[in-house]
Amino acid sequence: MSSYDFPDDLLHAQRAWYATYRQLAQEVNPSQTTVLRRTLQRLSVRIATHPYWATIPGRAPAARMALKQYTWEPGPTEARR
């Protein structure tokens, strides 16, 4: 893991964001793309406003990149889809 101790709910939200993004990239149904885009917006707000970022003042940009890098790879259940 990275040098940051990310809370589980933040890790889950970022992984869900990537999974939703991957679904959106493959979706052809316009009504479903709307649902996926709204999901991405909600997850983006949840990630950006998470209280964890206030615990690391001055290091948040580096921590955000570390979170993205750590959660980029699909998990075992996502890889099987």
mmCIF file of the N, C-alpha and C atoms, coordinates in Angstrom:
data_MODEL
# 
_entry.id   MODEL 
# 
loop_
_atom_site.group_PDB 
_atom_site.id 
_atom_site.type_symbol 
_atom_site.label_atom_id 
_atom_site.label_alt_id 
_atom_site.label_comp_id 
_atom_site.label_asym_id 
_atom_site.label_entity_id 
_atom_site.label_seq_id 
_atom_site.pdbx_PDB_ins_code 
_atom_site.Cartn_x 
_atom_site.Cartn_y 
_atom_site.Cartn_z 
_atom_site.occupancy 
_atom_site.B_iso_or_equiv 
_atom_site.pdbx_formal_charge 
_atom_site.auth_seq_id 
_atom_site.auth_comp_id 
_atom_site.auth_asym_id 
_atom_site.auth_atom_id 
_atom_site.pdbx_PDB_model_num 
ATOM 1   N N  . MET A 1 1  ? 0.836   -1.179  0.000   1.00 0.00 ? 1  MET A N  1 
ATOM 2   C CA . MET A 1 1  ? 0.000   0.000   0.000   1.00 0.00 ? 1  MET A CA 1 
ATOM 3   C C  . MET A 1 1  ? 0.880   1.241   0.000   1.00 0.00 ? 1  MET A C  1 
ATOM 4   N N  . SER A 1 2  ? 0.268   2.401   -0.127  1.00 0.00 ? 2  SER A N  1 
ATOM 5   C CA . SER A 1 2  ? 1.021   3.643   -0.135  1.00 0.00 ? 2  SER A CA 1 
ATOM 6   C C  . SER A 1 2  ? 1.389   4.039   1.292   1.00 0.00 ? 2  SER A C  1 
ATOM 7   N N  . SER A 1 3  ? 2.066   5.174   1.427   1.00 0.00 ? 3  SER A N  1 
ATOM 8   C CA . SER A 1 3  ? 2.433   5.652   2.752   1.00 0.00 ? 3  SER A CA 1 
ATOM 9   C C  . SER A 1 3  ? 1.255   6.322   3.456   1.00 0.00 ? 3  SER A C  1 
ATOM 10  N N  . TYR A 1 4  ? 0.123   6.395   2.807   1.00 0.00 ? 4  TYR A N  1 
ATOM 11  C CA . TYR A 1 4  ? -1.076  6.983   3.392   1.00 0.00 ? 4  TYR A CA 1 
ATOM 12  C C  . TYR A 1 4  ? -1.975  5.873   3.926   1.00 0.00 ? 4  TYR A C  1 
ATOM 13  N N  . ASP A 1 5  ? -2.654  6.173   5.000   1.00 0.00 ? 5  ASP A N  1 
ATOM 14  C CA . ASP A 1 5  ? -3.567  5.209   5.610   1.00 0.00 ? 5  ASP A CA 1 
ATOM 15  C C  . ASP A 1 5  ? -5.002  5.608   5.244   1.00 0.00 ? 5  ASP A C  1 
ATOM 16  N N  . PHE A 1 6  ? -5.402  5.239   4.015   1.00 0.00 ? 6  PHE A N  1 
ATOM 17  C CA . PHE A 1 6  ? -6.716  5.632   3.526   1.00 0.00 ? 6  PHE A CA 1 
ATOM 18  C C  . PHE A 1 6  ? -7.824  4.856   4.242   1.00 0.00 ? 6  PHE A C  1 
ATOM 19  N N  . PRO A 1 7  ? -8.906  5.544   4.607   1.00 0.00 ? 7  PRO A N  1 
ATOM 20  C CA . PRO A 1 7  ? -10.039 4.842   5.211   1.00 0.00 ? 7  PRO A CA 1 
ATOM 21  C C  . PRO A 1 7  ? -10.708 3.930   4.184   1.00 0.00 ? 7  PRO A C  1 
ATOM 22  N N  . ASP A 1 8  ? -11.289 2.847   4.667   1.00 0.00 ? 8  ASP A N  1 
ATOM 23  C CA . ASP A 1 8  ? -11.919 1.871   3.773   1.00 0.00 ? 8  ASP A CA 1 
ATOM 24  C C  . ASP A 1 8  ? -13.012 2.477   2.901   1.00 0.00 ? 8  ASP A C  1 
ATOM 25  N N  . ASP A 1 9  ? -13.823 3.384   3.470   1.00 0.00 ? 9  ASP A N  1 
ATOM 26  C CA . ASP A 1 9  ? -14.909 3.950   2.671   1.00 0.00 ? 9  ASP A CA 1 
ATOM 27  C C  . ASP A 1 9  ? -14.383 4.823   1.537   1.00 0.00 ? 9  ASP A C  1 
ATOM 28  N N  . LEU A 1 10 ? -13.252 5.467   1.734   1.00 0.00 ? 10 LEU A N  1 
ATOM 29  C CA . LEU A 1 10 ? -12.642 6.269   0.674   1.00 0.00 ? 10 LEU A CA 1 
ATOM 30  C C  . LEU A 1 10 ? -12.073 5.361   -0.415  1.00 0.00 ? 10 LEU A C  1 
ATOM 31  N N  . LEU A 1 11 ? -11.418 4.289   -0.016  1.00 0.00 ? 11 LEU A N  1 
ATOM 32  C CA . LEU A 1 11 ? -10.915 3.321   -0.999  1.00 0.00 ? 11 LEU A CA 1 
ATOM 33  C C  . LEU A 1 11 ? -12.062 2.722   -1.800  1.00 0.00 ? 11 LEU A C  1 
ATOM 34  N N  . HIS A 1 12 ? -13.136 2.369   -1.115  1.00 0.00 ? 12 HIS A N  1 
ATOM 35  C CA . HIS A 1 12 ? -14.295 1.794   -1.785  1.00 0.00 ? 12 HIS A CA 1 
ATOM 36  C C  . HIS A 1 12 ? -14.895 2.785   -2.789  1.00 0.00 ? 12 HIS A C  1 
ATOM 37  N N  . ALA A 1 13 ? -15.016 4.046   -2.396  1.00 0.00 ? 13 ALA A N  1 
ATOM 38  C CA . ALA A 1 13 ? -15.584 5.065   -3.286  1.00 0.00 ? 13 ALA A CA 1 
ATOM 39  C C  . ALA A 1 13 ? -14.723 5.259   -4.528  1.00 0.00 ? 13 ALA A C  1 
ATOM 40  N N  . GLN A 1 14 ? -13.412 5.279   -4.362  1.00 0.00 ? 14 GLN A N  1 
ATOM 41  C CA . GLN A 1 14 ? -12.533 5.467   -5.521  1.00 0.00 ? 14 GLN A CA 1 
ATOM 42  C C  . GLN A 1 14 ? -12.571 4.248   -6.441  1.00 0.00 ? 14 GLN A C  1 
ATOM 43  N N  . ARG A 1 15 ? -12.607 3.056   -5.861  1.00 0.00 ? 15 ARG A N  1 
ATOM 44  C CA . ARG A 1 15 ? -12.719 1.849   -6.694  1.00 0.00 ? 15 ARG A CA 1 
ATOM 45  C C  . ARG A 1 15 ? -14.053 1.820   -7.435  1.00 0.00 ? 15 ARG A C  1 
ATOM 46  N N  . ALA A 1 16 ? -15.116 2.231   -6.751  1.00 0.00 ? 16 ALA A N  1 
ATOM 47  C CA . ALA A 1 16 ? -16.439 2.292   -7.392  1.00 0.00 ? 16 ALA A CA 1 
ATOM 48  C C  . ALA A 1 16 ? -16.426 3.317   -8.514  1.00 0.00 ? 16 ALA A C  1 
ATOM 49  N N  . TRP A 1 17 ? -15.711 4.423   -8.341  1.00 0.00 ? 17 TRP A N  1 
ATOM 50  C CA . TRP A 1 17 ? -15.611 5.443   -9.383  1.00 0.00 ? 17 TRP A CA 1 
ATOM 51  C C  . TRP A 1 17 ? -14.973 4.844   -10.627 1.00 0.00 ? 17 TRP A C  1 
ATOM 52  N N  . TYR A 1 18 ? -13.854 4.131   -10.441 1.00 0.00 ? 18 TYR A N  1 
ATOM 53  C CA . TYR A 1 18 ? -13.178 3.524   -11.592 1.00 0.00 ? 18 TYR A CA 1 
ATOM 54  C C  . TYR A 1 18 ? -14.046 2.457   -12.259 1.00 0.00 ? 18 TYR A C  1 
ATOM 55  N N  . ALA A 1 19 ? -14.730 1.650   -11.469 1.00 0.00 ? 19 ALA A N  1 
ATOM 56  C CA . ALA A 1 19 ? -15.600 0.610   -12.031 1.00 0.00 ? 19 ALA A CA 1 
ATOM 57  C C  . ALA A 1 19 ? -16.725 1.248   -12.838 1.00 0.00 ? 19 ALA A C  1 
ATOM 58  N N  . THR A 1 20 ? -17.305 2.306   -12.325 1.00 0.00 ? 20 THR A N  1 
ATOM 59  C CA . THR A 1 20 ? -18.375 3.008   -13.038 1.00 0.00 ? 20 THR A CA 1 
ATOM 60  C C  . THR A 1 20 ? -17.842 3.645   -14.308 1.00 0.00 ? 20 THR A C  1 
ATOM 61  N N  . TYR A 1 21 ? -16.671 4.225   -14.235 1.00 0.00 ? 21 TYR A N  1 
ATOM 62  C CA . TYR A 1 21 ? -16.053 4.843   -15.408 1.00 0.00 ? 21 TYR A CA 1 
ATOM 63  C C  . TYR A 1 21 ? -15.816 3.800   -16.513 1.00 0.00 ? 21 TYR A C  1 
ATOM 64  N N  . ARG A 1 22 ? -15.355 2.631   -16.107 1.00 0.00 ? 22 ARG A N  1 
ATOM 65  C CA . ARG A 1 22 ? -15.129 1.563   -17.091 1.00 0.00 ? 22 ARG A CA 1 
ATOM 66  C C  . ARG A 1 22 ? -16.446 1.110   -17.726 1.00 0.00 ? 22 ARG A C  1 
ATOM 67  N N  . GLN A 1 23 ? -17.500 1.039   -16.912 1.00 0.00 ? 23 GLN A N  1 
ATOM 68  C CA . GLN A 1 23 ? -18.812 0.684   -17.452 1.00 0.00 ? 23 GLN A CA 1 
ATOM 69  C C  . GLN A 1 23 ? -19.284 1.740   -18.439 1.00 0.00 ? 23 GLN A C  1 
ATOM 70  N N  . LEU A 1 24 ? -19.117 2.992   -18.091 1.00 0.00 ? 24 LEU A N  1 
ATOM 71  C CA . LEU A 1 24 ? -19.548 4.092   -18.950 1.00 0.00 ? 24 LEU A CA 1 
ATOM 72  C C  . LEU A 1 24 ? -18.824 4.044   -20.290 1.00 0.00 ? 24 LEU A C  1 
ATOM 73  N N  . ALA A 1 25 ? -17.552 3.709   -20.271 1.00 0.00 ? 25 ALA A N  1 
ATOM 74  C CA . ALA A 1 25 ? -16.761 3.648   -21.500 1.00 0.00 ? 25 ALA A CA 1 
ATOM 75  C C  . ALA A 1 25 ? -17.285 2.590   -22.467 1.00 0.00 ? 25 ALA A C  1 
ATOM 76  N N  . GLN A 1 26 ? -17.978 1.573   -21.942 1.00 0.00 ? 26 GLN A N  1 
ATOM 77  C CA . GLN A 1 26 ? -18.467 0.488   -22.794 1.00 0.00 ? 26 GLN A CA 1 
ATOM 78  C C  . GLN A 1 26 ? -19.969 0.558   -23.062 1.00 0.00 ? 26 GLN A C  1 
ATOM 79  N N  . GLU A 1 27 ? -20.665 1.467   -22.416 1.00 0.00 ? 27 GLU A N  1 
ATOM 80  C CA . GLU A 1 27 ? -22.129 1.527   -22.508 1.00 0.00 ? 27 GLU A CA 1 
ATOM 81  C C  . GLU A 1 27 ? -22.578 2.169   -23.819 1.00 0.00 ? 27 GLU A C  1 
ATOM 82  N N  . VAL A 1 28 ? -23.612 1.602   -24.434 1.00 0.00 ? 28 VAL A N  1 
ATOM 83  C CA . VAL A 1 28 ? -24.160 2.157   -25.668 1.00 0.00 ? 28 VAL A CA 1 
ATOM 84  C C  . VAL A 1 28 ? -25.576 2.700   -25.479 1.00 0.00 ? 28 VAL A C  1 
ATOM 85  N N  . ASN A 1 29 ? -26.237 2.316   -24.404 1.00 0.00 ? 29 ASN A N  1 
ATOM 86  C CA . ASN A 1 29 ? -27.599 2.753   -24.137 1.00 0.00 ? 29 ASN A CA 1 
ATOM 87  C C  . ASN A 1 29 ? -27.579 4.159   -23.532 1.00 0.00 ? 29 ASN A C  1 
ATOM 88  N N  . PRO A 1 30 ? -28.135 5.168   -24.248 1.00 0.00 ? 30 PRO A N  1 
ATOM 89  C CA . PRO A 1 30 ? -28.092 6.547   -23.743 1.00 0.00 ? 30 PRO A CA 1 
ATOM 90  C C  . PRO A 1 30 ? -28.717 6.728   -22.362 1.00 0.00 ? 30 PRO A C  1 
ATOM 91  N N  . SER A 1 31 ? -29.801 6.024   -22.065 1.00 0.00 ? 31 SER A N  1 
ATOM 92  C CA . SER A 1 31 ? -30.414 6.197   -20.748 1.00 0.00 ? 31 SER A CA 1 
ATOM 93  C C  . SER A 1 31 ? -29.510 5.638   -19.647 1.00 0.00 ? 31 SER A C  1 
ATOM 94  N N  . GLN A 1 32 ? -28.776 4.593   -19.953 1.00 0.00 ? 32 GLN A N  1 
ATOM 95  C CA . GLN A 1 32 ? -27.851 4.029   -18.968 1.00 0.00 ? 32 GLN A CA 1 
ATOM 96  C C  . GLN A 1 32 ? -26.626 4.919   -18.796 1.00 0.00 ? 32 GLN A C  1 
ATOM 97  N N  . THR A 1 33 ? -26.186 5.579   -19.871 1.00 0.00 ? 33 THR A N  1 
ATOM 98  C CA . THR A 1 33 ? -25.031 6.468   -19.724 1.00 0.00 ? 33 THR A CA 1 
ATOM 99  C C  . THR A 1 33 ? -25.365 7.627   -18.795 1.00 0.00 ? 33 THR A C  1 
ATOM 100 N N  . THR A 1 34 ? -26.620 8.086   -18.837 1.00 0.00 ? 34 THR A N  1 
ATOM 101 C CA . THR A 1 34 ? -27.032 9.158   -17.926 1.00 0.00 ? 34 THR A CA 1 
ATOM 102 C C  . THR A 1 34 ? -26.935 8.696   -16.483 1.00 0.00 ? 34 THR A C  1 
ATOM 103 N N  . VAL A 1 35 ? -27.404 7.501   -16.208 1.00 0.00 ? 35 VAL A N  1 
ATOM 104 C CA . VAL A 1 35 ? -27.337 6.946   -14.855 1.00 0.00 ? 35 VAL A CA 1 
ATOM 105 C C  . VAL A 1 35 ? -25.885 6.819   -14.407 1.00 0.00 ? 35 VAL A C  1 
ATOM 106 N N  . LEU A 1 36 ? -25.029 6.326   -15.275 1.00 0.00 ? 36 LEU A N  1 
ATOM 107 C CA . LEU A 1 36 ? -23.620 6.151   -14.924 1.00 0.00 ? 36 LEU A CA 1 
ATOM 108 C C  . LEU A 1 36 ? -22.925 7.488   -14.702 1.00 0.00 ? 36 LEU A C  1 
ATOM 109 N N  . ARG A 1 37 ? -23.246 8.482   -15.510 1.00 0.00 ? 37 ARG A N  1 
ATOM 110 C CA . ARG A 1 37 ? -22.649 9.810   -15.322 1.00 0.00 ? 37 ARG A CA 1 
ATOM 111 C C  . ARG A 1 37 ? -23.071 10.416  -13.989 1.00 0.00 ? 37 ARG A C  1 
ATOM 112 N N  . ARG A 1 38 ? -24.326 10.249  -13.630 1.00 0.00 ? 38 ARG A N  1 
ATOM 113 C CA . ARG A 1 38 ? -24.797 10.755  -12.335 1.00 0.00 ? 38 ARG A CA 1 
ATOM 114 C C  . ARG A 1 38 ? -24.104 10.025  -11.180 1.00 0.00 ? 38 ARG A C  1 
ATOM 115 N N  . THR A 1 39 ? -23.897 8.735   -11.360 1.00 0.00 ? 39 THR A N  1 
ATOM 116 C CA . THR A 1 39 ? -23.186 7.964   -10.340 1.00 0.00 ? 39 THR A CA 1 
ATOM 117 C C  . THR A 1 39 ? -21.762 8.483   -10.183 1.00 0.00 ? 39 THR A C  1 
ATOM 118 N N  . LEU A 1 40 ? -21.099 8.759   -11.309 1.00 0.00 ? 40 LEU A N  1 
ATOM 119 C CA . LEU A 1 40 ? -19.746 9.314   -11.255 1.00 0.00 ? 40 LEU A CA 1 
ATOM 120 C C  . LEU A 1 40 ? -19.729 10.660  -10.532 1.00 0.00 ? 40 LEU A C  1 
ATOM 121 N N  . GLN A 1 41 ? -20.729 11.485  -10.790 1.00 0.00 ? 41 GLN A N  1 
ATOM 122 C CA . GLN A 1 41 ? -20.786 12.785  -10.113 1.00 0.00 ? 41 GLN A CA 1 
ATOM 123 C C  . GLN A 1 41 ? -20.935 12.620  -8.600  1.00 0.00 ? 41 GLN A C  1 
ATOM 124 N N  . ARG A 1 42 ? -21.830 11.726  -8.183  1.00 0.00 ? 42 ARG A N  1 
ATOM 125 C CA . ARG A 1 42 ? -22.024 11.503  -6.747  1.00 0.00 ? 42 ARG A CA 1 
ATOM 126 C C  . ARG A 1 42 ? -20.756 10.964  -6.094  1.00 0.00 ? 42 ARG A C  1 
ATOM 127 N N  . LEU A 1 43 ? -20.118 10.009  -6.763  1.00 0.00 ? 43 LEU A N  1 
ATOM 128 C CA . LEU A 1 43 ? -18.879 9.453   -6.220  1.00 0.00 ? 43 LEU A CA 1 
ATOM 129 C C  . LEU A 1 43 ? -17.771 10.503  -6.174  1.00 0.00 ? 43 LEU A C  1 
ATOM 130 N N  . SER A 1 44 ? -17.695 11.349  -7.184  1.00 0.00 ? 44 SER A N  1 
ATOM 131 C CA . SER A 1 44 ? -16.682 12.406  -7.207  1.00 0.00 ? 44 SER A CA 1 
ATOM 132 C C  . SER A 1 44 ? -16.845 13.347  -6.025  1.00 0.00 ? 44 SER A C  1 
ATOM 133 N N  . VAL A 1 45 ? -18.084 13.711  -5.725  1.00 0.00 ? 45 VAL A N  1 
ATOM 134 C CA . VAL A 1 45 ? -18.342 14.585  -4.580  1.00 0.00 ? 45 VAL A CA 1 
ATOM 135 C C  . VAL A 1 45 ? -17.973 13.876  -3.289  1.00 0.00 ? 45 VAL A C  1 
ATOM 136 N N  . ARG A 1 46 ? -18.355 12.599  -3.175  1.00 0.00 ? 46 ARG A N  1 
ATOM 137 C CA . ARG A 1 46 ? -18.033 11.840  -1.957  1.00 0.00 ? 46 ARG A CA 1 
ATOM 138 C C  . ARG A 1 46 ? -16.524 11.766  -1.741  1.00 0.00 ? 46 ARG A C  1 
ATOM 139 N N  . ILE A 1 47 ? -15.781 11.548  -2.812  1.00 0.00 ? 47 ILE A N  1 
ATOM 140 C CA . ILE A 1 47 ? -14.327 11.442  -2.709  1.00 0.00 ? 47 ILE A CA 1 
ATOM 141 C C  . ILE A 1 47 ? -13.704 12.801  -2.388  1.00 0.00 ? 47 ILE A C  1 
ATOM 142 N N  . ALA A 1 48 ? -14.119 13.836  -3.109  1.00 0.00 ? 48 ALA A N  1 
ATOM 143 C CA . ALA A 1 48 ? -13.514 15.158  -2.948  1.00 0.00 ? 48 ALA A CA 1 
ATOM 144 C C  . ALA A 1 48 ? -13.813 15.791  -1.596  1.00 0.00 ? 48 ALA A C  1 
ATOM 145 N N  . THR A 1 49 ? -14.950 15.459  -1.009  1.00 0.00 ? 49 THR A N  1 
ATOM 146 C CA . THR A 1 49 ? -15.327 16.089  0.258   1.00 0.00 ? 49 THR A CA 1 
ATOM 147 C C  . THR A 1 49 ? -15.117 15.173  1.460   1.00 0.00 ? 49 THR A C  1 
ATOM 148 N N  . HIS A 1 50 ? -14.432 14.082  1.266   1.00 0.00 ? 50 HIS A N  1 
ATOM 149 C CA . HIS A 1 50 ? -14.212 13.141  2.362   1.00 0.00 ? 50 HIS A CA 1 
ATOM 150 C C  . HIS A 1 50 ? -13.407 13.812  3.479   1.00 0.00 ? 50 HIS A C  1 
ATOM 151 N N  . PRO A 1 51 ? -13.791 13.600  4.723   1.00 0.00 ? 51 PRO A N  1 
ATOM 152 C CA . PRO A 1 51 ? -13.086 14.225  5.855   1.00 0.00 ? 51 PRO A CA 1 
ATOM 153 C C  . PRO A 1 51 ? -11.604 13.844  5.954   1.00 0.00 ? 51 PRO A C  1 
ATOM 154 N N  . TYR A 1 52 ? -11.209 12.756  5.336   1.00 0.00 ? 52 TYR A N  1 
ATOM 155 C CA . TYR A 1 52 ? -9.812  12.324  5.404   1.00 0.00 ? 52 TYR A CA 1 
ATOM 156 C C  . TYR A 1 52 ? -8.862  13.409  4.898   1.00 0.00 ? 52 TYR A C  1 
ATOM 157 N N  . TRP A 1 53 ? -9.263  14.142  3.864   1.00 0.00 ? 53 TRP A N  1 
ATOM 158 C CA . TRP A 1 53 ? -8.369  15.129  3.260   1.00 0.00 ? 53 TRP A CA 1 
ATOM 159 C C  . TRP A 1 53 ? -8.003  16.234  4.251   1.00 0.00 ? 53 TRP A C  1 
ATOM 160 N N  . ALA A 1 54 ? -8.860  16.515  5.217   1.00 0.00 ? 54 ALA A N  1 
ATOM 161 C CA . ALA A 1 54 ? -8.567  17.549  6.212   1.00 0.00 ? 54 ALA A CA 1 
ATOM 162 C C  . ALA A 1 54 ? -7.525  17.092  7.223   1.00 0.00 ? 54 ALA A C  1 
ATOM 163 N N  . THR A 1 55 ? -7.270  15.796  7.290   1.00 0.00 ? 55 THR A N  1 
ATOM 164 C CA . THR A 1 55 ? -6.311  15.274  8.263   1.00 0.00 ? 55 THR A CA 1 
ATOM 165 C C  . THR A 1 55 ? -4.872  15.341  7.765   1.00 0.00 ? 55 THR A C  1 
ATOM 166 N N  . ILE A 1 56 ? -4.691  15.691  6.504   1.00 0.00 ? 56 ILE A N  1 
ATOM 167 C CA . ILE A 1 56 ? -3.339  15.752  5.934   1.00 0.00 ? 56 ILE A CA 1 
ATOM 168 C C  . ILE A 1 56 ? -3.114  17.092  5.220   1.00 0.00 ? 56 ILE A C  1 
ATOM 169 N N  . PRO A 1 57 ? -3.260  18.211  5.913   1.00 0.00 ? 57 PRO A N  1 
ATOM 170 C CA . PRO A 1 57 ? -3.115  19.511  5.256   1.00 0.00 ? 57 PRO A CA 1 
ATOM 171 C C  . PRO A 1 57 ? -1.755  19.656  4.581   1.00 0.00 ? 57 PRO A C  1 
ATOM 172 N N  . GLY A 1 58 ? -1.792  20.229  3.401   1.00 0.00 ? 58 GLY A N  1 
ATOM 173 C CA . GLY A 1 58 ? -0.555  20.446  2.652   1.00 0.00 ? 58 GLY A CA 1 
ATOM 174 C C  . GLY A 1 58 ? -0.090  19.242  1.859   1.00 0.00 ? 58 GLY A C  1 
ATOM 175 N N  . ARG A 1 59 ? -0.625  18.068  2.174   1.00 0.00 ? 59 ARG A N  1 
ATOM 176 C CA . ARG A 1 59 ? -0.210  16.856  1.454   1.00 0.00 ? 59 ARG A CA 1 
ATOM 177 C C  . ARG A 1 59 ? -1.365  16.245  0.671   1.00 0.00 ? 59 ARG A C  1 
ATOM 178 N N  . ALA A 1 60 ? -2.516  16.895  0.678   1.00 0.00 ? 60 ALA A N  1 
ATOM 179 C CA . ALA A 1 60 ? -3.699  16.327  0.039   1.00 0.00 ? 60 ALA A CA 1 
ATOM 180 C C  . ALA A 1 60 ? -3.511  16.056  -1.455  1.00 0.00 ? 60 ALA A C  1 
ATOM 181 N N  . PRO A 1 61 ? -2.910  16.957  -2.242  1.00 0.00 ? 61 PRO A N  1 
ATOM 182 C CA . PRO A 1 61 ? -2.755  16.645  -3.668  1.00 0.00 ? 61 PRO A CA 1 
ATOM 183 C C  . PRO A 1 61 ? -1.942  15.363  -3.907  1.00 0.00 ? 61 PRO A C  1 
ATOM 184 N N  . ALA A 1 62 ? -0.865  15.183  -3.176  1.00 0.00 ? 62 ALA A N  1 
ATOM 185 C CA . ALA A 1 62 ? -0.058  13.967  -3.327  1.00 0.00 ? 62 ALA A CA 1 
ATOM 186 C C  . ALA A 1 62 ? -0.841  12.750  -2.859  1.00 0.00 ? 62 ALA A C  1 
ATOM 187 N N  . ALA A 1 63 ? -1.605  12.911  -1.794  1.00 0.00 ? 63 ALA A N  1 
ATOM 188 C CA . ALA A 1 63 ? -2.406  11.794  -1.283  1.00 0.00 ? 63 ALA A CA 1 
ATOM 189 C C  . ALA A 1 63 ? -3.513  11.417  -2.270  1.00 0.00 ? 63 ALA A C  1 
ATOM 190 N N  . ARG A 1 64 ? -4.102  12.407  -2.921  1.00 0.00 ? 64 ARG A N  1 
ATOM 191 C CA . ARG A 1 64 ? -5.145  12.112  -3.916  1.00 0.00 ? 64 ARG A CA 1 
ATOM 192 C C  . ARG A 1 64 ? -4.569  11.292  -5.078  1.00 0.00 ? 64 ARG A C  1 
ATOM 193 N N  . MET A 1 65 ? -3.374  11.655  -5.506  1.00 0.00 ? 65 MET A N  1 
ATOM 194 C CA . MET A 1 65 ? -2.735  10.890  -6.583  1.00 0.00 ? 65 MET A CA 1 
ATOM 195 C C  . MET A 1 65 ? -2.383  9.482   -6.106  1.00 0.00 ? 65 MET A C  1 
ATOM 196 N N  . ALA A 1 66 ? -1.933  9.357   -4.876  1.00 0.00 ? 66 ALA A N  1 
ATOM 197 C CA . ALA A 1 66 ? -1.613  8.038   -4.324  1.00 0.00 ? 66 ALA A CA 1 
ATOM 198 C C  . ALA A 1 66 ? -2.874  7.177   -4.254  1.00 0.00 ? 66 ALA A C  1 
ATOM 199 N N  . LEU A 1 67 ? -3.986  7.780   -3.856  1.00 0.00 ? 67 LEU A N  1 
ATOM 200 C CA . LEU A 1 67 ? -5.253  7.052   -3.812  1.00 0.00 ? 67 LEU A CA 1 
ATOM 201 C C  . LEU A 1 67 ? -5.636  6.551   -5.200  1.00 0.00 ? 67 LEU A C  1 
ATOM 202 N N  . LYS A 1 68 ? -5.517  7.398   -6.185  1.00 0.00 ? 68 LYS A N  1 
ATOM 203 C CA . LYS A 1 68 ? -5.858  7.015   -7.564  1.00 0.00 ? 68 LYS A CA 1 
ATOM 204 C C  . LYS A 1 68 ? -4.948  5.888   -8.055  1.00 0.00 ? 68 LYS A C  1 
ATOM 205 N N  . GLN A 1 69 ? -3.663  6.008   -7.796  1.00 0.00 ? 69 GLN A N  1 
ATOM 206 C CA . GLN A 1 69 ? -2.726  4.970   -8.238  1.00 0.00 ? 69 GLN A CA 1 
ATOM 207 C C  . GLN A 1 69 ? -2.985  3.649   -7.531  1.00 0.00 ? 69 GLN A C  1 
ATOM 208 N N  . TYR A 1 70 ? -3.280  3.722   -6.235  1.00 0.00 ? 70 TYR A N  1 
ATOM 209 C CA . TYR A 1 70 ? -3.501  2.507   -5.451  1.00 0.00 ? 70 TYR A CA 1 
ATOM 210 C C  . TYR A 1 70 ? -4.763  1.763   -5.884  1.00 0.00 ? 70 TYR A C  1 
ATOM 211 N N  . THR A 1 71 ? -5.782  2.502   -6.298  1.00 0.00 ? 71 THR A N  1 
ATOM 212 C CA . THR A 1 71 ? -7.070  1.883   -6.633  1.00 0.00 ? 71 THR A CA 1 
ATOM 213 C C  . THR A 1 71 ? -7.280  1.702   -8.123  1.00 0.00 ? 71 THR A C  1 
ATOM 214 N N  . TRP A 1 72 ? -6.327  2.043   -8.951  1.00 0.00 ? 72 TRP A N  1 
ATOM 215 C CA . TRP A 1 72 ? -6.496  2.003   -10.411 1.00 0.00 ? 72 TRP A CA 1 
ATOM 216 C C  . TRP A 1 72 ? -6.783  0.606   -10.942 1.00 0.00 ? 72 TRP A C  1 
ATOM 217 N N  . GLU A 1 73 ? -6.047  -0.375  -10.490 1.00 0.00 ? 73 GLU A N  1 
ATOM 218 C CA . GLU A 1 73 ? -6.222  -1.738  -11.000 1.00 0.00 ? 73 GLU A CA 1 
ATOM 219 C C  . GLU A 1 73 ? -7.572  -2.296  -10.567 1.00 0.00 ? 73 GLU A C  1 
ATOM 220 N N  . PRO A 1 74 ? -8.268  -2.974  -11.481 1.00 0.00 ? 74 PRO A N  1 
ATOM 221 C CA . PRO A 1 74 ? -9.547  -3.582  -11.089 1.00 0.00 ? 74 PRO A CA 1 
ATOM 222 C C  . PRO A 1 74 ? -9.325  -4.671  -10.050 1.00 0.00 ? 74 PRO A C  1 
ATOM 223 N N  . GLY A 1 75 ? -10.251 -4.756  -9.116  1.00 0.00 ? 75 GLY A N  1 
ATOM 224 C CA . GLY A 1 75 ? -10.200 -5.809  -8.106  1.00 0.00 ? 75 GLY A CA 1 
ATOM 225 C C  . GLY A 1 75 ? -10.560 -7.150  -8.722  1.00 0.00 ? 75 GLY A C  1 
ATOM 226 N N  . PRO A 1 76 ? -10.453 -8.235  -7.967  1.00 0.00 ? 76 PRO A N  1 
ATOM 227 C CA . PRO A 1 76 ? -10.714 -9.565  -8.497  1.00 0.00 ? 76 PRO A CA 1 
ATOM 228 C C  . PRO A 1 76 ? -12.127 -9.713  -9.067  1.00 0.00 ? 76 PRO A C  1 
ATOM 229 N N  . THR A 1 77 ? -13.127 -9.117  -8.436  1.00 0.00 ? 77 THR A N  1 
ATOM 230 C CA . THR A 1 77 ? -14.498 -9.262  -8.953  1.00 0.00 ? 77 THR A CA 1 
ATOM 231 C C  . THR A 1 77 ? -14.706 -8.397  -10.178 1.00 0.00 ? 77 THR A C  1 
ATOM 232 N N  . GLU A 1 78 ? -14.055 -7.247  -10.252 1.00 0.00 ? 78 GLU A N  1 
ATOM 233 C CA . GLU A 1 78 ? -14.195 -6.379  -11.414 1.00 0.00 ? 78 GLU A CA 1 
ATOM 234 C C  . GLU A 1 78 ? -13.496 -6.967  -12.631 1.00 0.00 ? 78 GLU A C  1 
ATOM 235 N N  . ALA A 1 79 ? -12.368 -7.626  -12.426 1.00 0.00 ? 79 ALA A N  1 
ATOM 236 C CA . ALA A 1 79 ? -11.605 -8.184  -13.539 1.00 0.00 ? 79 ALA A CA 1 
ATOM 237 C C  . ALA A 1 79 ? -12.373 -9.300  -14.229 1.00 0.00 ? 79 ALA A C  1 
ATOM 238 N N  . ARG A 1 80 ? -13.272 -9.956  -13.522 1.00 0.00 ? 80 ARG A N  1 
ATOM 239 C CA . ARG A 1 80 ? -14.021 -11.069 -14.104 1.00 0.00 ? 80 ARG A CA 1 
ATOM 240 C C  . ARG A 1 80 ? -15.186 -10.606 -14.959 1.00 0.00 ? 80 ARG A C  1 
ATOM 241 N N  . ARG A 1 81 ? -15.567 -9.358  -14.896 1.00 0.00 ? 81 ARG A N  1 
ATOM 242 C CA . ARG A 1 81 ? -16.740 -8.869  -15.630 1.00 0.00 ? 81 ARG A CA 1 
ATOM 243 C C  . ARG A 1 81 ? -16.520 -8.863  -17.110 1.00 0.00 ? 81 ARG A C  1 
# 
